[in-house]
Amino acid sequence: MTVDFNRLKHFSMTYVFTDNDGMAWEYEQTEQSPVIAPDGNSISFSLRNIDQNEDQDIYSVELIKEGDDEFYIKSDYFEDEGEPYPLDVETSGDDVKFILEGEDEVMYLYGFFE
């Protein structure tokens, strides 16, 4: 599946803690537009928690494309921010859903087309 980072204009993220009755945190892209690498194989942007009472930090996110169906995420949201974590990807006409599953949490990162 091919995902054209040039068409993605906005991102949001839902982080669901599966071991805590499904508690979820919602993040939204900051006002700054995403930055696409010249080769088109990565896109960077920032996210912040919608509820600033829960978390006031702003997190840097980089999505990396290695081939048509291999995607990774790096972010200072994670404990090991330099580690590229592999993503599952689902596409629809309006958006792309990047999924990262951990032991007791699932991250859904949505990229919305123009």
Phi and psi restraints in degrees (range 20) as a CNS / XPLOR table:
assign (resid 1 and name C) (resid 2 and name N)
       (resid 2 and name CA) (resid 2 and name C) 1.0 -100.9 20.0 2
assign (resid 2 and name N) (resid 2 and name CA)
       (resid 2 and name C) (resid 3 and name N) 1.0 130.3 20.0 2
assign (resid 2 and name C) (resid 3 and name N)
       (resid 3 and name CA) (resid 3 and name C) 1.0 -118.0 20.0 2
assign (resid 3 and name N) (resid 3 and name CA)
       (resid 3 and name C) (resid 4 and name N) 1.0 120.3 20.0 2
assign (resid 3 and name C) (resid 4 and name N)
       (resid 4 and name CA) (resid 4 and name C) 1.0 -91.7 20.0 2
assign (resid 4 and name N) (resid 4 and name CA)
       (resid 4 and name C) (resid 5 and name N) 1.0 105.6 20.0 2
assign (resid 4 and name C) (resid 5 and name N)
       (resid 5 and name CA) (resid 5 and name C) 1.0 -60.0 20.0 2
assign (resid 5 and name N) (resid 5 and name CA)
       (resid 5 and name C) (resid 6 and name N) 1.0 -26.2 20.0 2
assign (resid 5 and name C) (resid 6 and name N)
       (resid 6 and name CA) (resid 6 and name C) 1.0 -63.8 20.0 2
assign (resid 6 and name N) (resid 6 and name CA)
       (resid 6 and name C) (resid 7 and name N) 1.0 -23.9 20.0 2
assign (resid 6 and name C) (resid 7 and name N)
       (resid 7 and name CA) (resid 7 and name C) 1.0 -88.1 20.0 2
assign (resid 7 and name N) (resid 7 and name CA)
       (resid 7 and name C) (resid 8 and name N) 1.0 -14.0 20.0 2
assign (resid 7 and name C) (resid 8 and name N)
       (resid 8 and name CA) (resid 8 and name C) 1.0 -83.4 20.0 2
assign (resid 8 and name N) (resid 8 and name CA)
       (resid 8 and name C) (resid 9 and name N) 1.0 123.2 20.0 2
assign (resid 8 and name C) (resid 9 and name N)
       (resid 9 and name CA) (resid 9 and name C) 1.0 -114.8 20.0 2
assign (resid 9 and name N) (resid 9 and name CA)
       (resid 9 and name C) (resid 10 and name N) 1.0 -17.5 20.0 2
assign (resid 9 and name C) (resid 10 and name N)
       (resid 10 and name CA) (resid 10 and name C) 1.0 -152.9 20.0 2
assign (resid 10 and name N) (resid 10 and name CA)
       (resid 10 and name C) (resid 11 and name N) 1.0 147.8 20.0 2
assign (resid 10 and name C) (resid 11 and name N)
       (resid 11 and name CA) (resid 11 and name C) 1.0 -131.8 20.0 2
assign (resid 11 and name N) (resid 11 and name CA)
       (resid 11 and name C) (resid 12 and name N) 1.0 149.4 20.0 2
assign (resid 11 and name C) (resid 12 and name N)
       (resid 12 and name CA) (resid 12 and name C) 1.0 -143.5 20.0 2
assign (resid 12 and name N) (resid 12 and name CA)
       (resid 12 and name C) (resid 13 and name N) 1.0 160.4 20.0 2
assign (resid 12 and name C) (resid 13 and name N)
       (resid 13 and name CA) (resid 13 and name C) 1.0 -139.8 20.0 2
assign (resid 13 and name N) (resid 13 and name CA)
       (resid 13 and name C) (resid 14 and name N) 1.0 140.1 20.0 2
assign (resid 13 and name C) (resid 14 and name N)
       (resid 14 and name CA) (resid 14 and name C) 1.0 -119.4 20.0 2
assign (resid 14 and name N) (resid 14 and name CA)
       (resid 14 and name C) (resid 15 and name N) 1.0 126.6 20.0 2
assign (resid 14 and name C) (resid 15 and name N)
       (resid 15 and name CA) (resid 15 and name C) 1.0 -115.1 20.0 2
assign (resid 15 and name N) (resid 15 and name CA)
       (resid 15 and name C) (resid 16 and name N) 1.0 112.3 20.0 2
assign (resid 15 and name C) (resid 16 and name N)
       (resid 16 and name CA) (resid 16 and name C) 1.0 -107.5 20.0 2
assign (resid 16 and name N) (resid 16 and name CA)
       (resid 16 and name C) (resid 17 and name N) 1.0 125.5 20.0 2
assign (resid 16 and name C) (resid 17 and name N)
       (resid 17 and name CA) (resid 17 and name C) 1.0 -93.1 20.0 2
assign (resid 17 and name N) (resid 17 and name CA)
       (resid 17 and name C) (resid 18 and name N) 1.0 105.8 20.0 2
assign (resid 17 and name C) (resid 18 and name N)
       (resid 18 and name CA) (resid 18 and name C) 1.0 -74.8 20.0 2
assign (resid 18 and name N) (resid 18 and name CA)
       (resid 18 and name C) (resid 19 and name N) 1.0 -18.0 20.0 2
assign (resid 18 and name C) (resid 19 and name N)
       (resid 19 and name CA) (resid 19 and name C) 1.0 -93.2 20.0 2
assign (resid 19 and name N) (resid 19 and name CA)
       (resid 19 and name C) (resid 20 and name N) 1.0 4.0 20.0 2
assign (resid 19 and name C) (resid 20 and name N)
       (resid 20 and name CA) (resid 20 and name C) 1.0 -129.9 20.0 2
assign (resid 20 and name N) (resid 20 and name CA)
       (resid 20 and name C) (resid 21 and name N) 1.0 53.2 20.0 2
assign (resid 20 and name C) (resid 21 and name N)
       (resid 21 and name CA) (resid 21 and name C) 1.0 55.4 20.0 2
assign (resid 21 and name N) (resid 21 and name CA)
       (resid 21 and name C) (resid 22 and name N) 1.0 31.5 20.0 2
assign (resid 21 and name C) (resid 22 and name N)
       (resid 22 and name CA) (resid 22 and name C) 1.0 72.5 20.0 2
assign (resid 22 and name N) (resid 22 and name CA)
       (resid 22 and name C) (resid 23 and name N) 1.0 21.9 20.0 2
assign (resid 22 and name C) (resid 23 and name N)
       (resid 23 and name CA) (resid 23 and name C) 1.0 -55.5 20.0 2
assign (resid 23 and name N) (resid 23 and name CA)
       (resid 23 and name C) (resid 24 and name N) 1.0 136.4 20.0 2
assign (resid 23 and name C) (resid 24 and name N)
       (resid 24 and name CA) (resid 24 and name C) 1.0 -130.3 20.0 2
assign (resid 24 and name N) (resid 24 and name CA)
       (resid 24 and name C) (resid 25 and name N) 1.0 144.6 20.0 2
assign (resid 24 and name C) (resid 25 and name N)
       (resid 25 and name CA) (resid 25 and name C) 1.0 -113.8 20.0 2
assign (resid 25 and name N) (resid 25 and name CA)
       (resid 25 and name C) (resid 26 and name N) 1.0 138.4 20.0 2
assign (resid 25 and name C) (resid 26 and name N)
       (resid 26 and name CA) (resid 26 and name C) 1.0 -110.9 20.0 2
assign (resid 26 and name N) (resid 26 and name CA)
       (resid 26 and name C) (resid 27 and name N) 1.0 132.8 20.0 2
assign (resid 26 and name C) (resid 27 and name N)
       (resid 27 and name CA) (resid 27 and name C) 1.0 -124.1 20.0 2
assign (resid 27 and name N) (resid 27 and name CA)
       (resid 27 and name C) (resid 28 and name N) 1.0 147.9 20.0 2
assign (resid 27 and name C) (resid 28 and name N)
       (resid 28 and name CA) (resid 28 and name C) 1.0 -130.4 20.0 2
assign (resid 28 and name N) (resid 28 and name CA)
       (resid 28 and name C) (resid 29 and name N) 1.0 147.8 20.0 2
assign (resid 28 and name C) (resid 29 and name N)
       (resid 29 and name CA) (resid 29 and name C) 1.0 -62.9 20.0 2
assign (resid 29 and name N) (resid 29 and name CA)
       (resid 29 and name C) (resid 30 and name N) 1.0 142.6 20.0 2
assign (resid 29 and name C) (resid 30 and name N)
       (resid 30 and name CA) (resid 30 and name C) 1.0 -71.4 20.0 2
assign (resid 30 and name N) (resid 30 and name CA)
       (resid 30 and name C) (resid 31 and name N) 1.0 176.1 20.0 2
assign (resid 30 and name C) (resid 31 and name N)
       (resid 31 and name CA) (resid 31 and name C) 1.0 -64.3 20.0 2
assign (resid 31 and name N) (resid 31 and name CA)
       (resid 31 and name C) (resid 32 and name N) 1.0 -28.5 20.0 2
assign (resid 31 and name C) (resid 32 and name N)
       (resid 32 and name CA) (resid 32 and name C) 1.0 -65.0 20.0 2
assign (resid 32 and name N) (resid 32 and name CA)
       (resid 32 and name C) (resid 33 and name N) 1.0 136.6 20.0 2
assign (resid 32 and name C) (resid 33 and name N)
       (resid 33 and name CA) (resid 33 and name C) 1.0 -70.4 20.0 2
assign (resid 33 and name N) (resid 33 and name CA)
       (resid 33 and name C) (resid 34 and name N) 1.0 151.1 20.0 2
assign (resid 33 and name C) (resid 34 and name N)
       (resid 34 and name CA) (resid 34 and name C) 1.0 -60.8 20.0 2
assign (resid 34 and name N) (resid 34 and name CA)
       (resid 34 and name C) (resid 35 and name N) 1.0 149.6 20.0 2
assign (resid 34 and name C) (resid 35 and name N)
       (resid 35 and name CA) (resid 35 and name C) 1.0 -112.0 20.0 2
assign (resid 35 and name N) (resid 35 and name CA)
       (resid 35 and name C) (resid 36 and name N) 1.0 125.1 20.0 2
assign (resid 35 and name C) (resid 36 and name N)
       (resid 36 and name CA) (resid 36 and name C) 1.0 -103.2 20.0 2
assign (resid 36 and name N) (resid 36 and name CA)
       (resid 36 and name C) (resid 37 and name N) 1.0 133.6 20.0 2
assign (resid 36 and name C) (resid 37 and name N)
       (resid 37 and name CA) (resid 37 and name C) 1.0 -62.4 20.0 2
assign (resid 37 and name N) (resid 37 and name CA)
       (resid 37 and name C) (resid 38 and name N) 1.0 150.0 20.0 2
assign (resid 37 and name C) (resid 38 and name N)
       (resid 38 and name CA) (resid 38 and name C) 1.0 -54.7 20.0 2
assign (resid 38 and name N) (resid 38 and name CA)
       (resid 38 and name C) (resid 39 and name N) 1.0 -33.0 20.0 2
assign (resid 38 and name C) (resid 39 and name N)
       (resid 39 and name CA) (resid 39 and name C) 1.0 -81.8 20.0 2
assign (resid 39 and name N) (resid 39 and name CA)
       (resid 39 and name C) (resid 40 and name N) 1.0 -5.0 20.0 2
assign (resid 39 and name C) (resid 40 and name N)
       (resid 40 and name CA) (resid 40 and name C) 1.0 76.3 20.0 2
assign (resid 40 and name N) (resid 40 and name CA)
       (resid 40 and name C) (resid 41 and name N) 1.0 8.1 20.0 2
assign (resid 40 and name C) (resid 41 and name N)
       (resid 41 and name CA) (resid 41 and name C) 1.0 -99.3 20.0 2
assign (resid 41 and name N) (resid 41 and name CA)
       (resid 41 and name C) (resid 42 and name N) 1.0 5.1 20.0 2
assign (resid 41 and name C) (resid 42 and name N)
       (resid 42 and name CA) (resid 42 and name C) 1.0 -152.0 20.0 2
assign (resid 42 and name N) (resid 42 and name CA)
       (resid 42 and name C) (resid 43 and name N) 1.0 155.7 20.0 2
assign (resid 42 and name C) (resid 43 and name N)
       (resid 43 and name CA) (resid 43 and name C) 1.0 -140.1 20.0 2
assign (resid 43 and name N) (resid 43 and name CA)
       (resid 43 and name C) (resid 44 and name N) 1.0 137.3 20.0 2
assign (resid 43 and name C) (resid 44 and name N)
       (resid 44 and name CA) (resid 44 and name C) 1.0 -122.6 20.0 2
assign (resid 44 and name N) (resid 44 and name CA)
       (resid 44 and name C) (resid 45 and name N) 1.0 145.9 20.0 2
assign (resid 44 and name C) (resid 45 and name N)
       (resid 45 and name CA) (resid 45 and name C) 1.0 -162.5 20.0 2
assign (resid 45 and name N) (resid 45 and name CA)
       (resid 45 and name C) (resid 46 and name N) 1.0 174.3 20.0 2
assign (resid 45 and name C) (resid 46 and name N)
       (resid 46 and name CA) (resid 46 and name C) 1.0 -120.9 20.0 2
assign (resid 46 and name N) (resid 46 and name CA)
       (resid 46 and name C) (resid 47 and name N) 1.0 147.0 20.0 2
assign (resid 46 and name C) (resid 47 and name N)
       (resid 47 and name CA) (resid 47 and name C) 1.0 -125.2 20.0 2
assign (resid 47 and name N) (resid 47 and name CA)
       (resid 47 and name C) (resid 48 and name N) 1.0 149.2 20.0 2
assign (resid 47 and name C) (resid 48 and name N)
       (resid 48 and name CA) (resid 48 and name C) 1.0 -137.7 20.0 2
assign (resid 48 and name N) (resid 48 and name CA)
       (resid 48 and name C) (resid 49 and name N) 1.0 151.4 20.0 2
assign (resid 48 and name C) (resid 49 and name N)
       (resid 49 and name CA) (resid 49 and name C) 1.0 -65.1 20.0 2
assign (resid 49 and name N) (resid 49 and name CA)
       (resid 49 and name C) (resid 50 and name N) 1.0 135.2 20.0 2
assign (resid 49 and name C) (resid 50 and name N)
       (resid 50 and name CA) (resid 50 and name C) 1.0 -62.7 20.0 2
assign (resid 50 and name N) (resid 50 and name CA)
       (resid 50 and name C) (resid 51 and name N) 1.0 -38.0 20.0 2
assign (resid 50 and name C) (resid 51 and name N)
       (resid 51 and name CA) (resid 51 and name C) 1.0 -95.7 20.0 2
assign (resid 51 and name N) (resid 51 and name CA)
       (resid 51 and name C) (resid 52 and name N) 1.0 97.2 20.0 2
assign (resid 51 and name C) (resid 52 and name N)
       (resid 52 and name CA) (resid 52 and name C) 1.0 -65.4 20.0 2
assign (resid 52 and name N) (resid 52 and name CA)
       (resid 52 and name C) (resid 53 and name N) 1.0 -12.4 20.0 2
assign (resid 52 and name C) (resid 53 and name N)
       (resid 53 and name CA) (resid 53 and name C) 1.0 -74.6 20.0 2
assign (resid 53 and name N) (resid 53 and name CA)
       (resid 53 and name C) (resid 54 and name N) 1.0 -26.7 20.0 2
assign (resid 53 and name C) (resid 54 and name N)
       (resid 54 and name CA) (resid 54 and name C) 1.0 -80.0 20.0 2
assign (resid 54 and name N) (resid 54 and name CA)
       (resid 54 and name C) (resid 55 and name N) 1.0 -42.3 20.0 2
assign (resid 54 and name C) (resid 55 and name N)
       (resid 55 and name CA) (resid 55 and name C) 1.0 -160.3 20.0 2
assign (resid 55 and name N) (resid 55 and name CA)
       (resid 55 and name C) (resid 56 and name N) 1.0 121.3 20.0 2
assign (resid 55 and name C) (resid 56 and name N)
       (resid 56 and name CA) (resid 56 and name C) 1.0 -101.9 20.0 2
assign (resid 56 and name N) (resid 56 and name CA)
       (resid 56 and name C) (resid 57 and name N) 1.0 -0.8 20.0 2
assign (resid 56 and name C) (resid 57 and name N)
       (resid 57 and name CA) (resid 57 and name C) 1.0 -73.5 20.0 2
assign (resid 57 and name N) (resid 57 and name CA)
       (resid 57 and name C) (resid 58 and name N) 1.0 156.4 20.0 2
assign (resid 57 and name C) (resid 58 and name N)
       (resid 58 and name CA) (resid 58 and name C) 1.0 -111.5 20.0 2
assign (resid 58 and name N) (resid 58 and name CA)
       (resid 58 and name C) (resid 59 and name N) 1.0 131.4 20.0 2
assign (resid 58 and name C) (resid 59 and name N)
       (resid 59 and name CA) (resid 59 and name C) 1.0 -111.9 20.0 2
assign (resid 59 and name N) (resid 59 and name CA)
       (resid 59 and name C) (resid 60 and name N) 1.0 134.0 20.0 2
assign (resid 59 and name C) (resid 60 and name N)
       (resid 60 and name CA) (resid 60 and name C) 1.0 -85.2 20.0 2
assign (resid 60 and name N) (resid 60 and name CA)
       (resid 60 and name C) (resid 61 and name N) 1.0 136.9 20.0 2
assign (resid 60 and name C) (resid 61 and name N)
       (resid 61 and name CA) (resid 61 and name C) 1.0 -129.7 20.0 2
assign (resid 61 and name N) (resid 61 and name CA)
       (resid 61 and name C) (resid 62 and name N) 1.0 137.4 20.0 2
assign (resid 61 and name C) (resid 62 and name N)
       (resid 62 and name CA) (resid 62 and name C) 1.0 -128.7 20.0 2
assign (resid 62 and name N) (resid 62 and name CA)
       (resid 62 and name C) (resid 63 and name N) 1.0 123.9 20.0 2
assign (resid 62 and name C) (resid 63 and name N)
       (resid 63 and name CA) (resid 63 and name C) 1.0 -99.7 20.0 2
assign (resid 63 and name N) (resid 63 and name CA)
       (resid 63 and name C) (resid 64 and name N) 1.0 134.9 20.0 2
assign (resid 63 and name C) (resid 64 and name N)
       (resid 64 and name CA) (resid 64 and name C) 1.0 -123.1 20.0 2
assign (resid 64 and name N) (resid 64 and name CA)
       (resid 64 and name C) (resid 65 and name N) 1.0 133.3 20.0 2
assign (resid 64 and name C) (resid 65 and name N)
       (resid 65 and name CA) (resid 65 and name C) 1.0 -109.7 20.0 2
assign (resid 65 and name N) (resid 65 and name CA)
       (resid 65 and name C) (resid 66 and name N) 1.0 123.5 20.0 2
assign (resid 65 and name C) (resid 66 and name N)
       (resid 66 and name CA) (resid 66 and name C) 1.0 -122.7 20.0 2
assign (resid 66 and name N) (resid 66 and name CA)
       (resid 66 and name C) (resid 67 and name N) 1.0 90.2 20.0 2
assign (resid 66 and name C) (resid 67 and name N)
       (resid 67 and name CA) (resid 67 and name C) 1.0 91.5 20.0 2
assign (resid 67 and name N) (resid 67 and name CA)
       (resid 67 and name C) (resid 68 and name N) 1.0 179.5 20.0 2
assign (resid 67 and name C) (resid 68 and name N)
       (resid 68 and name CA) (resid 68 and name C) 1.0 -72.2 20.0 2
assign (resid 68 and name N) (resid 68 and name CA)
       (resid 68 and name C) (resid 69 and name N) 1.0 -25.7 20.0 2
assign (resid 68 and name C) (resid 69 and name N)
       (resid 69 and name CA) (resid 69 and name C) 1.0 -133.1 20.0 2
assign (resid 69 and name N) (resid 69 and name CA)
       (resid 69 and name C) (resid 70 and name N) 1.0 24.6 20.0 2
assign (resid 69 and name C) (resid 70 and name N)
       (resid 70 and name CA) (resid 70 and name C) 1.0 -125.1 20.0 2
assign (resid 70 and name N) (resid 70 and name CA)
       (resid 70 and name C) (resid 71 and name N) 1.0 114.9 20.0 2
assign (resid 70 and name C) (resid 71 and name N)
       (resid 71 and name CA) (resid 71 and name C) 1.0 -128.8 20.0 2
assign (resid 71 and name N) (resid 71 and name CA)
       (resid 71 and name C) (resid 72 and name N) 1.0 147.7 20.0 2
assign (resid 71 and name C) (resid 72 and name N)
       (resid 72 and name CA) (resid 72 and name C) 1.0 -136.1 20.0 2
assign (resid 72 and name N) (resid 72 and name CA)
       (resid 72 and name C) (resid 73 and name N) 1.0 158.9 20.0 2
assign (resid 72 and name C) (resid 73 and name N)
       (resid 73 and name CA) (resid 73 and name C) 1.0 -127.9 20.0 2
assign (resid 73 and name N) (resid 73 and name CA)
       (resid 73 and name C) (resid 74 and name N) 1.0 139.8 20.0 2
assign (resid 73 and name C) (resid 74 and name N)
       (resid 74 and name CA) (resid 74 and name C) 1.0 -125.2 20.0 2
assign (resid 74 and name N) (resid 74 and name CA)
       (resid 74 and name C) (resid 75 and name N) 1.0 139.9 20.0 2
assign (resid 74 and name C) (resid 75 and name N)
       (resid 75 and name CA) (resid 75 and name C) 1.0 -162.4 20.0 2
assign (resid 75 and name N) (resid 75 and name CA)
       (resid 75 and name C) (resid 76 and name N) 1.0 146.8 20.0 2
assign (resid 75 and name C) (resid 76 and name N)
       (resid 76 and name CA) (resid 76 and name C) 1.0 -76.9 20.0 2
assign (resid 76 and name N) (resid 76 and name CA)
       (resid 76 and name C) (resid 77 and name N) 1.0 1.7 20.0 2
assign (resid 76 and name C) (resid 77 and name N)
       (resid 77 and name CA) (resid 77 and name C) 1.0 -68.5 20.0 2
assign (resid 77 and name N) (resid 77 and name CA)
       (resid 77 and name C) (resid 78 and name N) 1.0 -32.0 20.0 2
assign (resid 77 and name C) (resid 78 and name N)
       (resid 78 and name CA) (resid 78 and name C) 1.0 -87.7 20.0 2
assign (resid 78 and name N) (resid 78 and name CA)
       (resid 78 and name C) (resid 79 and name N) 1.0 155.2 20.0 2
assign (resid 78 and name C) (resid 79 and name N)
       (resid 79 and name CA) (resid 79 and name C) 1.0 -58.6 20.0 2
assign (resid 79 and name N) (resid 79 and name CA)
       (resid 79 and name C) (resid 80 and name N) 1.0 -43.4 20.0 2
assign (resid 79 and name C) (resid 80 and name N)
       (resid 80 and name CA) (resid 80 and name C) 1.0 -104.1 20.0 2
assign (resid 80 and name N) (resid 80 and name CA)
       (resid 80 and name C) (resid 81 and name N) 1.0 83.4 20.0 2
assign (resid 80 and name C) (resid 81 and name N)
       (resid 81 and name CA) (resid 81 and name C) 1.0 -65.9 20.0 2
assign (resid 81 and name N) (resid 81 and name CA)
       (resid 81 and name C) (resid 82 and name N) 1.0 -20.9 20.0 2
assign (resid 81 and name C) (resid 82 and name N)
       (resid 82 and name CA) (resid 82 and name C) 1.0 -86.9 20.0 2
assign (resid 82 and name N) (resid 82 and name CA)
       (resid 82 and name C) (resid 83 and name N) 1.0 -9.2 20.0 2
assign (resid 82 and name C) (resid 83 and name N)
       (resid 83 and name CA) (resid 83 and name C) 1.0 -78.7 20.0 2
assign (resid 83 and name N) (resid 83 and name CA)
       (resid 83 and name C) (resid 84 and name N) 1.0 126.4 20.0 2
assign (resid 83 and name C) (resid 84 and name N)
       (resid 84 and name CA) (resid 84 and name C) 1.0 -82.6 20.0 2
assign (resid 84 and name N) (resid 84 and name CA)
       (resid 84 and name C) (resid 85 and name N) 1.0 119.4 20.0 2
assign (resid 84 and name C) (resid 85 and name N)
       (resid 85 and name CA) (resid 85 and name C) 1.0 -98.0 20.0 2
assign (resid 85 and name N) (resid 85 and name CA)
       (resid 85 and name C) (resid 86 and name N) 1.0 131.5 20.0 2
assign (resid 85 and name C) (resid 86 and name N)
       (resid 86 and name CA) (resid 86 and name C) 1.0 -71.2 20.0 2
assign (resid 86 and name N) (resid 86 and name CA)
       (resid 86 and name C) (resid 87 and name N) 1.0 143.9 20.0 2
assign (resid 86 and name C) (resid 87 and name N)
       (resid 87 and name CA) (resid 87 and name C) 1.0 -118.1 20.0 2
assign (resid 87 and name N) (resid 87 and name CA)
       (resid 87 and name C) (resid 88 and name N) 1.0 144.1 20.0 2
assign (resid 87 and name C) (resid 88 and name N)
       (resid 88 and name CA) (resid 88 and name C) 1.0 -87.8 20.0 2
assign (resid 88 and name N) (resid 88 and name CA)
       (resid 88 and name C) (resid 89 and name N) 1.0 150.1 20.0 2
assign (resid 88 and name C) (resid 89 and name N)
       (resid 89 and name CA) (resid 89 and name C) 1.0 -133.1 20.0 2
assign (resid 89 and name N) (resid 89 and name CA)
       (resid 89 and name C) (resid 90 and name N) 1.0 135.2 20.0 2
assign (resid 89 and name C) (resid 90 and name N)
       (resid 90 and name CA) (resid 90 and name C) 1.0 -127.1 20.0 2
assign (resid 90 and name N) (resid 90 and name CA)
       (resid 90 and name C) (resid 91 and name N) 1.0 134.6 20.0 2
assign (resid 90 and name C) (resid 91 and name N)
       (resid 91 and name CA) (resid 91 and name C) 1.0 -117.7 20.0 2
assign (resid 91 and name N) (resid 91 and name CA)
       (resid 91 and name C) (resid 92 and name N) 1.0 152.2 20.0 2
assign (resid 91 and name C) (resid 92 and name N)
       (resid 92 and name CA) (resid 92 and name C) 1.0 -139.1 20.0 2
assign (resid 92 and name N) (resid 92 and name CA)
       (resid 92 and name C) (resid 93 and name N) 1.0 -176.3 20.0 2
assign (resid 92 and name C) (resid 93 and name N)
       (resid 93 and name CA) (resid 93 and name C) 1.0 -67.1 20.0 2
assign (resid 93 and name N) (resid 93 and name CA)
       (resid 93 and name C) (resid 94 and name N) 1.0 -27.0 20.0 2
assign (resid 93 and name C) (resid 94 and name N)
       (resid 94 and name CA) (resid 94 and name C) 1.0 -105.1 20.0 2
assign (resid 94 and name N) (resid 94 and name CA)
       (resid 94 and name C) (resid 95 and name N) 1.0 -22.5 20.0 2
assign (resid 94 and name C) (resid 95 and name N)
       (resid 95 and name CA) (resid 95 and name C) 1.0 -155.9 20.0 2
assign (resid 95 and name N) (resid 95 and name CA)
       (resid 95 and name C) (resid 96 and name N) 1.0 174.4 20.0 2
assign (resid 95 and name C) (resid 96 and name N)
       (resid 96 and name CA) (resid 96 and name C) 1.0 -124.1 20.0 2
assign (resid 96 and name N) (resid 96 and name CA)
       (resid 96 and name C) (resid 97 and name N) 1.0 134.8 20.0 2
assign (resid 96 and name C) (resid 97 and name N)
       (resid 97 and name CA) (resid 97 and name C) 1.0 -112.2 20.0 2
assign (resid 97 and name N) (resid 97 and name CA)
       (resid 97 and name C) (resid 98 and name N) 1.0 118.4 20.0 2
assign (resid 97 and name C) (resid 98 and name N)
       (resid 98 and name CA) (resid 98 and name C) 1.0 -98.8 20.0 2
assign (resid 98 and name N) (resid 98 and name CA)
       (resid 98 and name C) (resid 99 and name N) 1.0 131.0 20.0 2
assign (resid 98 and name C) (resid 99 and name N)
       (resid 99 and name CA) (resid 99 and name C) 1.0 -123.8 20.0 2
assign (resid 99 and name N) (resid 99 and name CA)
       (resid 99 and name C) (resid 100 and name N) 1.0 131.2 20.0 2
assign (resid 99 and name C) (resid 100 and name N)
       (resid 100 and name CA) (resid 100 and name C) 1.0 -127.1 20.0 2
assign (resid 100 and name N) (resid 100 and name CA)
       (resid 100 and name C) (resid 101 and name N) 1.0 118.8 20.0 2
assign (resid 100 and name C) (resid 101 and name N)
       (resid 101 and name CA) (resid 101 and name C) 1.0 -106.2 20.0 2
assign (resid 101 and name N) (resid 101 and name CA)
       (resid 101 and name C) (resid 102 and name N) 1.0 128.9 20.0 2
assign (resid 101 and name C) (resid 102 and name N)
       (resid 102 and name CA) (resid 102 and name C) 1.0 -109.6 20.0 2
assign (resid 102 and name N) (resid 102 and name CA)
       (resid 102 and name C) (resid 103 and name N) 1.0 -171.2 20.0 2
assign (resid 102 and name C) (resid 103 and name N)
       (resid 103 and name CA) (resid 103 and name C) 1.0 -63.8 20.0 2
assign (resid 103 and name N) (resid 103 and name CA)
       (resid 103 and name C) (resid 104 and name N) 1.0 -42.0 20.0 2
assign (resid 103 and name C) (resid 104 and name N)
       (resid 104 and name CA) (resid 104 and name C) 1.0 -135.5 20.0 2
assign (resid 104 and name N) (resid 104 and name CA)
       (resid 104 and name C) (resid 105 and name N) 1.0 25.9 20.0 2
assign (resid 104 and name C) (resid 105 and name N)
       (resid 105 and name CA) (resid 105 and name C) 1.0 -154.6 20.0 2
assign (resid 105 and name N) (resid 105 and name CA)
       (resid 105 and name C) (resid 106 and name N) 1.0 157.2 20.0 2
assign (resid 105 and name C) (resid 106 and name N)
       (resid 106 and name CA) (resid 106 and name C) 1.0 -134.6 20.0 2
assign (resid 106 and name N) (resid 106 and name CA)
       (resid 106 and name C) (resid 107 and name N) 1.0 132.1 20.0 2
assign (resid 106 and name C) (resid 107 and name N)
       (resid 107 and name CA) (resid 107 and name C) 1.0 -107.9 20.0 2
assign (resid 107 and name N) (resid 107 and name CA)
       (resid 107 and name C) (resid 108 and name N) 1.0 128.7 20.0 2
assign (resid 107 and name C) (resid 108 and name N)
       (resid 108 and name CA) (resid 108 and name C) 1.0 -114.8 20.0 2
assign (resid 108 and name N) (resid 108 and name CA)
       (resid 108 and name C) (resid 109 and name N) 1.0 114.2 20.0 2
assign (resid 108 and name C) (resid 109 and name N)
       (resid 109 and name CA) (resid 109 and name C) 1.0 -110.3 20.0 2
assign (resid 109 and name N) (resid 109 and name CA)
       (resid 109 and name C) (resid 110 and name N) 1.0 119.0 20.0 2
assign (resid 109 and name C) (resid 110 and name N)
       (resid 110 and name CA) (resid 110 and name C) 1.0 -102.4 20.0 2
assign (resid 110 and name N) (resid 110 and name CA)
       (resid 110 and name C) (resid 111 and name N) 1.0 128.7 20.0 2
assign (resid 110 and name C) (resid 111 and name N)
       (resid 111 and name CA) (resid 111 and name C) 1.0 -111.2 20.0 2
assign (resid 111 and name N) (resid 111 and name CA)
       (resid 111 and name C) (resid 112 and name N) 1.0 126.6 20.0 2
assign (resid 111 and name C) (resid 112 and name N)
       (resid 112 and name CA) (resid 112 and name C) 1.0 -104.2 20.0 2
assign (resid 112 and name N) (resid 112 and name CA)
       (resid 112 and name C) (resid 113 and name N) 1.0 133.8 20.0 2
assign (resid 112 and name C) (resid 113 and name N)
       (resid 113 and name CA) (resid 113 and name C) 1.0 -73.6 20.0 2
assign (resid 113 and name N) (resid 113 and name CA)
       (resid 113 and name C) (resid 114 and name N) 1.0 164.1 20.0 2
